[in-house]
Amino acid sequence: MFAASHAGEIASGKAQIAALEARASRMMEMAAGLELPAPALRKVTEIERERIEIEQRIVGWELEDEASRTFSRVTEAQVRKCLRGMAEDMQTYPRGEMRDVPDQHPQ
């Protein structure tokens, strides 16, 4: 089975997060020793924003990978069964109502 994967991007993102966390830690240590720590703390805030952005991308990639794995497990027989069920359901609708369906989704 084939499933798209963002494994490389996820690994890279996690490495970037680790590096950002190390930078933030160093900045916090430096800020603790400063008389005026505000500039260093602003830099920590900037680093944290960047870390959160990367973390959100990783979550998105992980969700896409899970969806891809799920869809890759769908078999041709399952698709046929689903389509057959839909066709059977459609046959129960009055013919006049079926003509209205395309009109409900204007382009």
Backbone hydrogen bonds in HBPLUS format (Angstrom, degrees):
<---DONOR---> <-ACCEPTOR-->    atom                        ^
c    i                          cat <-CA-CA->   ^        H-A-AA   ^      H-
h    n   atom  resd res      DA  || num        DHA   H-A  angle D-A-AA Bond
n    s   type  num  typ     dist DA aas  dist angle  dist       angle   num
A0010-ILE N   A0006-HIS O   2.82 MM   4  6.02 161.7  1.86 163.3 169.6     1
A0011-ALA N   A0007-ALA O   2.92 MM   4  6.07 164.3  1.94 149.9 154.0     2
A0012-SER N   A0008-GLY O   2.94 MM   4  6.11 161.7  1.97 148.2 153.7     3
A0013-GLY N   A0009-GLU O   2.80 MM   4  5.95 158.4  1.85 146.3 152.9     4
A0014-LYS N   A0010-ILE O   2.89 MM   4  6.13 156.9  1.94 150.4 156.3     5
A0015-ALA N   A0011-ALA O   3.00 MM   4  6.24 151.4  2.08 144.8 152.6     6
A0016-GLN N   A0012-SER O   2.90 MM   4  6.21 154.2  1.97 149.2 156.7     7
A0017-ILE N   A0013-GLY O   2.89 MM   4  6.18 154.3  1.96 147.3 154.4     8
A0018-ALA N   A0014-LYS O   2.99 MM   4  6.23 158.6  2.03 145.0 150.3     9
A0019-ALA N   A0015-ALA O   3.01 MM   4  6.29 157.3  2.07 147.6 153.4    10
A0020-LEU N   A0016-GLN O   2.86 MM   4  6.12 157.5  1.91 150.5 157.1    11
A0021-GLU N   A0017-ILE O   2.84 MM   4  6.05 158.1  1.88 153.9 159.8    12
A0022-ALA N   A0018-ALA O   3.05 MM   4  6.28 152.1  2.13 143.7 150.8    13
A0023-ARG N   A0019-ALA O   2.98 MM   4  6.28 157.0  2.03 147.6 153.9    14
A0024-ALA N   A0020-LEU O   2.85 MM   4  6.09 163.1  1.88 152.9 157.4    15
A0025-SER N   A0021-GLU O   2.96 MM   4  6.11 155.1  2.03 143.2 150.0    16
A0026-ARG N   A0022-ALA O   3.01 MM   4  6.28 160.1  2.05 149.0 153.8    17
A0027-MET N   A0023-ARG O   2.89 MM   4  6.16 158.7  1.94 152.1 158.4    18
A0028-MET N   A0024-ALA O   2.89 MM   4  6.12 152.6  1.96 147.8 155.2    19
A0029-GLU N   A0025-SER O   3.02 MM   4  6.30 157.5  2.07 149.5 155.1    20
A0030-MET N   A0026-ARG O   2.91 MM   4  6.16 156.9  1.97 147.8 154.6    21
A0031-ALA N   A0027-MET O   2.76 MM   4  5.96 158.0  1.81 148.2 154.7    22
A0032-ALA N   A0028-MET O   3.00 MM   4  6.19 147.0  2.11 143.5 151.4    23
A0033-GLY N   A0030-MET O   3.04 MM   3  5.44 140.2  2.21 106.3 117.1    24
A0034-LEU N   A0031-ALA O   3.13 MM   3  5.15 160.7  2.17 104.8 110.8    25
A0041-LEU N   A0037-PRO O   2.91 MM   4  6.11 157.4  1.96 159.7 167.0    26
A0042-ARG N   A0038-ALA O   2.85 MM   4  6.10 149.2  1.95 153.2 161.6    27
A0043-LYS N   A0039-PRO O   3.10 MM   4  6.40 149.9  2.20 142.1 149.8    28
A0044-VAL N   A0040-ALA O   3.02 MM   4  6.37 148.1  2.12 142.3 151.2    29
A0045-THR N   A0041-LEU O   2.97 MM   4  6.28 152.0  2.05 144.5 151.6    30
A0046-GLU N   A0042-ARG O   2.96 MM   4  6.28 152.2  2.04 145.4 152.9    31
A0047-ILE N   A0043-LYS O   2.89 MM   4  6.18 158.4  1.94 150.4 156.1    32
A0048-GLU N   A0044-VAL O   2.88 MM   4  6.11 155.4  1.94 147.6 154.6    33
A0049-ARG N   A0045-THR O   2.98 MM   4  6.26 152.6  2.06 146.4 153.2    34
A0050-GLU N   A0046-GLU O   3.10 MM   4  6.39 159.4  2.15 148.3 153.4    35
A0051-ARG N   A0047-ILE O   2.91 MM   4  6.19 154.7  1.97 149.3 156.8    36
A0052-ILE N   A0048-GLU O   2.94 MM   4  6.15 159.5  1.98 151.4 156.0    37
A0053-GLU N   A0049-ARG O   3.01 MM   4  6.25 156.8  2.06 147.8 154.1    38
A0054-ILE N   A0050-GLU O   3.08 MM   4  6.35 160.6  2.11 150.2 154.6    39
A0055-GLU N   A0051-ARG O   2.89 MM   4  6.08 159.0  1.93 148.5 155.2    40
A0056-GLN N   A0052-ILE O   2.90 MM   4  6.12 152.4  1.97 149.0 155.6    41
A0057-ARG N   A0053-GLU O   3.12 MM   4  6.42 150.6  2.20 143.0 150.6    42
A0058-ILE N   A0054-ILE O   2.96 MM   4  6.28 155.9  2.02 151.9 158.5    43
A0059-VAL N   A0055-GLU O   3.02 MM   4  6.33 158.2  2.07 148.5 153.8    44
A0060-GLY N   A0056-GLN O   3.05 MM   4  6.31 158.4  2.10 145.4 150.9    45
A0061-TRP N   A0057-ARG O   2.90 MM   4  6.21 159.5  1.94 153.1 158.4    46
A0062-GLU N   A0058-ILE O   2.85 MM   4  6.09 160.1  1.89 154.3 160.0    47
A0063-LEU N   A0059-VAL O   2.95 MM   4  6.20 154.6  2.01 148.4 155.2    48
A0064-GLU N   A0060-GLY O   2.94 MM   4  6.20 159.8  1.98 150.5 156.1    49
A0065-ASP N   A0061-TRP O   2.84 MM   4  6.07 157.9  1.89 150.8 157.1    50
A0066-GLU N   A0062-GLU O   2.98 MM   4  6.19 155.4  2.04 145.3 151.5    51
A0067-ALA N   A0063-LEU O   2.96 MM   4  6.22 161.5  1.99 150.8 155.8    52
A0068-SER N   A0064-GLU O   2.88 MM   4  6.07 157.4  1.93 148.2 154.9    53
A0069-ARG N   A0065-ASP O   2.90 MM   4  6.15 157.8  1.94 148.4 154.1    54
A0070-THR N   A0066-GLU O   2.91 MM   4  6.12 157.3  1.96 148.2 154.8    55
A0071-PHE N   A0067-ALA O   2.90 MM   4  6.16 168.2  1.92 156.0 158.2    56
A0072-SER N   A0068-SER O   2.90 MM   4  6.02 145.1  2.02 143.4 153.6    57
A0073-ARG N   A0070-THR O   3.15 MM   3  5.47 148.9  2.25 104.9 113.9    58
A0074-VAL N   A0071-PHE O   3.15 MM   3  5.33 160.4  2.19 106.0 112.1    59
A0079-VAL N   A0075-THR O   3.10 MM   4  6.46 155.2  2.16 148.6 155.0    60
A0080-ARG N   A0076-GLU O   2.89 MM   4  6.17 164.3  1.92 153.3 157.7    61
A0081-LYS N   A0077-ALA O   2.94 MM   4  6.11 160.3  1.98 145.5 150.9    62
A0082-CYS N   A0078-GLN O   2.98 MM   4  6.16 160.1  2.02 146.6 151.8    63
A0083-LEU N   A0079-VAL O   2.89 MM   4  6.13 169.1  1.90 157.9 160.5    64
A0084-ARG N   A0080-ARG O   2.81 MM   4  5.96 157.7  1.86 151.4 158.3    65
A0085-GLY N   A0081-LYS O   2.95 MM   4  6.15 157.8  2.00 146.4 152.2    66
A0086-MET N   A0082-CYS O   2.94 MM   4  6.26 154.1  2.01 148.8 156.2    67
A0087-ALA N   A0083-LEU O   2.87 MM   4  6.10 159.3  1.91 150.3 155.8    68
A0088-GLU N   A0084-ARG O   2.90 MM   4  6.16 157.5  1.95 149.8 156.0    69
A0089-ASP N   A0085-GLY O   2.94 MM   4  6.15 157.7  1.99 146.4 152.6    70
A0090-MET N   A0086-MET O   2.90 MM   4  6.13 155.3  1.96 148.5 155.4    71
A0091-GLN N   A0087-ALA O   3.11 MM   4  6.35 140.5  2.27 141.8 151.6    72
A0092-THR N   A0089-ASP O   3.05 MM   3  5.42 148.0  2.16 106.5 115.9    73
A0093-TYR N   A0090-MET O   3.21 MM   3  5.49 153.2  2.29 105.3 112.9    74
A0097-GLU N   A0094-PRO O   2.99 MM   3  5.54 130.7  2.24 114.1 126.2    75
A0098-MET N   A0095-ARG O   3.20 MM   3  5.32 127.6  2.49  98.5 111.5    76
A0100-ASP N   A0097-GLU O   3.13 MM   3  5.37 138.3  2.32 101.8 112.9    77
A0101-VAL N   A0098-MET O   3.34 MM   3  5.41 146.4  2.46  98.7 107.4    78
A0103-ASP N   A0100-ASP O   3.08 MM   3  5.30 121.8  2.43 104.0 118.9    79
A0104-GLN N   A0101-VAL O   3.06 MM   3  5.39 154.4  2.13 111.4 119.3    80
A0105-HIS N   A0102-PRO O   3.29 MM   3  5.79 167.1  2.31 113.2 117.0    81
